């Protein structure tokens, strides 16, 4: 019998298994695929997520994968651009955007090195229950051999369409329908200094460096445009870039290295992440539009939270249900401001007059520009920065225009 079975081995599941195994628990980590393998992703790890990697002793491994650190962010609003560096998180001042083929394999290996038992190509078929309590899983390995395993807790880290969440009928709340669709690919010979953001009418373009001297380029459209875009992805993609002519020239001078990937399945929601014998972490428990690239950093934070809660319960420091309820409260408190801000970004609407005034003021204030980027990176509290008093101070400090 295992202490914990973790279903899903990517950015939430592997760290959760690793952290529990490091605490001495017997952990089984399952995934229906094998590693390295790819998955849809914005790739970016904000400073808060990189700080988690540093705390876990994995940052040097990520840095050694030929993925450049990102120091600078640039927001091009058309008439001008803001450039800044978010304040650090726990002394970490850089972000990274590694390929998921690289990052997820590194995380699975870290869980294995910590003592978790890893089974790849394992498909979950059903949960084993005793009354309302989940007591294990039943699934099959390659060749169709059915296997049953028992555990004190089964943790679903199996993504937005979590089978475990469906099986236990985890309650969903704060649901937000899909607002955007997105396509992306990778280019070689496309120089970038850091992450570049280009909000345009009914579009958002995101550019950033990844492994092996390649550059990731993503375009977001309103979700209603998905069926039109997918009829001719390349034409619509390159046409979107024409809204940022300098970027469009750089992209066309480079070479697209892979096919386009995309989706319109970008709904937002919270799920109650625990119940008798089960828990949820990562996208299985909470998801939002990826336009602010929070998914990996959120998954790392929640892995820390859920591993600590389970340890508290198993060690008898407090009832497990109470510890997991606190995990849900802490998760929600951490993400709710970003959930709301992400919804505003994902609406793909032109900046309000107030936001235009703020951007104009930030051109004269590098410190506050850095703090603005910190709201996206998670190193500056959103309510603090956007408090009326703080915005008033920023705007009132704007230098008068030269006649």
N, C-alpha and C positions, 0 to 999 in steps of 0.2 A: 504493500500500500504506500502511496506517495503522500507527502504532506500537501503538495500542490501540483496540479496539472495545468499547464498554460497552453491554450489553443491559439496558435498564430505566433510566428517567430520573427516579425519585423520590428519596427521601431518602438513599439510598446511591449510586445511579448518577450523578446529576448532580454531587454534590460530588467523586466520584472523577474524573469526566471533567474537571471544572473544575480540580482540583489538578494533574492530569497535563498539561492544556493550559497551565496557568500555568508549568509546568516546561519548556515548549517542545516537547512531544510532539504529534504529529498524532493527534487523537482523533476517533472517530466515536461519537456517542451516539444510540442507537435507542430507540424506544418504540412499542408497538402502539397507544397512544392519543395524544391531543393535549392540550395544556395551555392554559388551566386545565382540570382535571378532578378529580373527587373520588375518594376511595378509603377503605376502612374504616380507621379510625385512632382512637387515644385522644388524638391531637393534641399531648399535652404534651411540651415540651422542657425537661428539667431543666437546672439551672445549668451542668452540664458541657457539654451540647449548645449552650446559649446562648453559652458561652465559645468554642466552635468557630466559631459565626457571627461573634462579635466578631473572632476571630483572622483569619477569612477576609474581613473587611471587609463583611459582609452584615447585621450586627445592626441598623444604623440603618434598613435597608430593611424588616426585619421589624417594627421598632418603629413604622414609618410606616404600617403596614397597618391601623391602627385595632384592633389586638389589645392589650389591656391587659397590662402586666407583672404577674406574680404574685409577691408578696413573702411572703405568709403561707400556711401550710398548717394545716389543722385536722383532727384525728382524733377523731371522736365515737364513743366506745365505749359509749354508752348512759347510764350513771349520770353520766358527766362527759366532758369533752373536753379534749384537749391541743392547744394552739396554739403554733406556732413558726415560725422562719425558718431554713432550712438554712444552714450556713456557706457562704461564697462559693466559687466555682471560678475561679481566676485573676482574682480581683477582681470577678467577676460574681455578683451576689447575687439575681438574679431569674430566674424561669422564664417561659415563654410557651406558649400553647396555640392557635396559629393554625390556621385552616381549611386543609385540605390543598389546596383549590383555590387558595389564596393562596400557601402556602409552596412547594409543588412548582413552581408557575410561576416563582416568584422564583429557585429553585435552577436550573431549566432555563435561564432567562435568564442567570444567572451563568456557567453552563458555556459558553453561546453567546458571551458577552462575553469569556470567557477565550480563545476561539479554537477551541473544540470545534465540530465540524460536527454539527448536530442534525437528525435525521430523525424526524418524527412519523408516526403511522399506518403504521409499518413492522412487519411481522410476521416473526419469525424462524421459518424452516421447518426448517433443518438446519445442522449444523456442517460445515465443510470441514476435512478432515483429511489428513495425510500420515503413514501408519502410525498410531501412537498419538498423534501430536502434532496439536493443533488449530491450523489455520493461517488460519481465517477463518470466515465465515458465509454462508449463502444464505437469502434471504428475499424477500418481495414487498412492494411499495409499493401504494398505492391504484391500482386498475385491474388488479391482478394481475400486473404486470410483475415478473419474477424478476430479482433482483440478487445478484451474488456480490461479496463484499469480503474482502480479506485483511488480516491484521494479525500483529504479533509476539505479541500476547496478546489473547484474548477474555475479557472480564470479565462474569460473570453477576450482575446486580443486579435480577433479575427475580422476586424474592419467594419466598415459602415453597414454592410449587410450580414452582420454577425449571426451565424447559425445558433450559437449559444444564446444570444439575446432573444432570438425568435423562439427558441425552444422553451425558455423560461418566461416568455412574454414580459420582458422588462418594460416597465412603463416609460413612455416617451413624453417629453414636455419641452416648452420653448421651441417648438418646431418652426423652422423657417424654410419656405419652399425654395427650390433652386432659383437663383438669380442670374447666374452666369453659365456660360459654357467656355471651354478652353481647348486650345491645341498648342502643342509645343514640339520642338525638335532641337537638334544640336548642330552647330556650325564649327568648322575649323577655319583658321585664318580670319577670325573675327575678334579684334582686340577690344577689351573692356578694362576699365580701371577698377571696377567694383560692380555692385548691383545698380542697375539703371531702371527707373520707373517712368513710364510715359502715359499718364492719364490723358485720354482723348475722348471726344464725344462717342458714347456707346462702346468704348473700347478701353482696355488697359493693356499695355505692353510691358513685359518684365524681361530683363536681360541680366545674365550673371555668369561668372566663370565656373566651370566644373573640371572634372578630371581630364588629364591627358591633353591639355591645351585646347579643349573644346569649350564652346559657349552655349549656354542654354537660352533659347528665346521662346517666350510664352506670349500668346495673345488671348485675351478674354473678350467675349462679346456677350450681350444679353442672351439669356437662355433661349429666347424665342428665335434667335438667329441660327440655332444649331443645325437644323435640317438644311438650311440654305448653305451654310458654310461647308458642311460635309460633302456636298455635291461636287465641290472643286476646292479642296482645302488649300492647295498651294496658291491659287489665284487670290482667294480671300485673305489668306495669311499675309502675302506680300502686299496686297492692297491696303491692309491695315497698317503696315509699316510705313506706307507713304504719308501717313499723318505725322511722322517724325522723319523728315527727309534725310537728315544727316545719318540717322541710324539705318534707314532703308539703304542708303548707299553703302554703308559698311557691311550690311548683311549680304547684299547682292555681290559685293566684292569677295565675300567668303564662299565656302563650299558647305552645303548641307551634307551632314555625315550619316544621317539616319532618316527613317520614315517619320512622318508626323504621328503623334499620339494625342488623343483627346477624349473628352467626355462632357456630358451635360448632367451627369449624376452628382450634383454638388449641393444637396440639401443640407440644411443645418438642423441640429437637434441636440437635446440632452436626453440620456437614458438614466433611469435609476440604476446605479452601477453595482448593486449587490442584493443578495437575498440568501435564503438558507442553502449553504453549500456552494454558492457561486458568486462571481464578481466579474466586472467588465473594466477594461482599461484601454486607453488610446481611442481610436476612431470608433470602436465598438460601443464606447460609453458616451462619447461627445464628439460632435463634428461640426465644422463650419466651412463656408466657402474658402478655398485655398488662396484667395487673392492676396491675403496678408502673410501667407507662407508660415503659418503657425504650427502645422501639424506635427512635425518632428519634435520641435521644442516642447510642445504640449505633451506629447507621448513620453518624453524623457521625464518631465516633471511628475506626471501621473504615475509613472513606474516607481519613482521614489516614494510618492504618497501611499500607493497601495501596498508596496512591500513593507513600509513601516507600519501601516495599519494591520496587516496580516500578522506581522511579527508581534505586535502588541497583543493581538487576540490569542495567538498560539502560545505566547509566553505567559499569559494569564495576567498581564498588567491591567487589562480591562476586557469586558466582553467583546467578542469579535464583531458582533452586530453594531455595537456602539463605535468601535474603531472604524468600521467601514462607513457608517453614517457620517463620521467626522471626515473621512476621505472625500465623500461626496460634497460635503459643505465646503471644504477647503478647495476642492477642484472648481466648484461653481464660483466661489468668491474670486479665485485667481483669474478666471476666464471671462466672466460676464461682461466687463467693460470692453474687452477685445471682441467678444461675440457681437456686441452692438456696433462697435466701430467697423468691424469687418462687413457687416450688413450695409453700412453706409458706403463703403468702398465698392462693394459688389453691385450696388444699384447703378453704377457707371453713369452717374449724373454729373453735369458740369459743377465745378466748385460754386458754393453759395457766395453771395457778395461778402459775407463775413469771412469765409475761408479765403477768398481772394485777397481781402484786406490783410489777413494774417500772413499769407504767403508773401505779400509785398513787404510787410514789416520784417519778416524773417530774413529778407535779403540783406538787411543792415545789422543782423544780430546773429553771429555765428554760434554763440553759446546756446541760444534758444533754438536755433536750427538743429544743432546736435541733439538737443532734448526732444525736439519734435520727432526726429528719426528714432529716438529712444522709446517713444510711445509704441512704435511698431515692433521694435526689438524686444520690448518687455522690460526695459531697464529704467523707464520713467513711467510712473503710474498715470494712466490715461485721465482719470478724474482730476488729478493734480495739475497736469499740463493744461487741460481744457477748462479748468475752473475760470469763471468770468473775470475774477480778479487778476489771474495770471495773464489771460489773453489781453485784458485791458492794459496791463503794464507793458506787454510786448508791443502792442499796437501804438500806444502813446509814445513809445521810444523811437518810432519811425522817423527818420530824418526827412525834412521837407523836400519836396521835389525841386529840382533845379529848373528855373524858368528858361 
